[in-house]
Amino acid sequence: MGAISLKLPEDVLEASRRCADTLHLSRAAYIRRAIERMNRQTQAILRARRLAEASKKVRKESLRVNREFAAVEQTPDA
């Protein structure tokens, strides 16, 4: 496992210690979980952006296909 060194403001450091104590975790475990959560949230945001971009790319074609289906549905049976 790799290691990093963080310089945190005293108030952030103290708040993380209190929260870690409340959860019965070491401060390192608490910070590790916080980073893991932030990584998951960031990955979800990036996935949503990629999906939105893909949706924009196919929007015109989807509208054209929907118009074709609507026209077929409105055509009386022969």
ABEGO torsion letter per residue (X at the ends): XBBBBBBBBAAAAAAAAAAAAAAGBBAAAAAAAAAAAAAAAAAAAAAAAAAAAAAAAAAAAAAAAAAAAAAAAABBBX
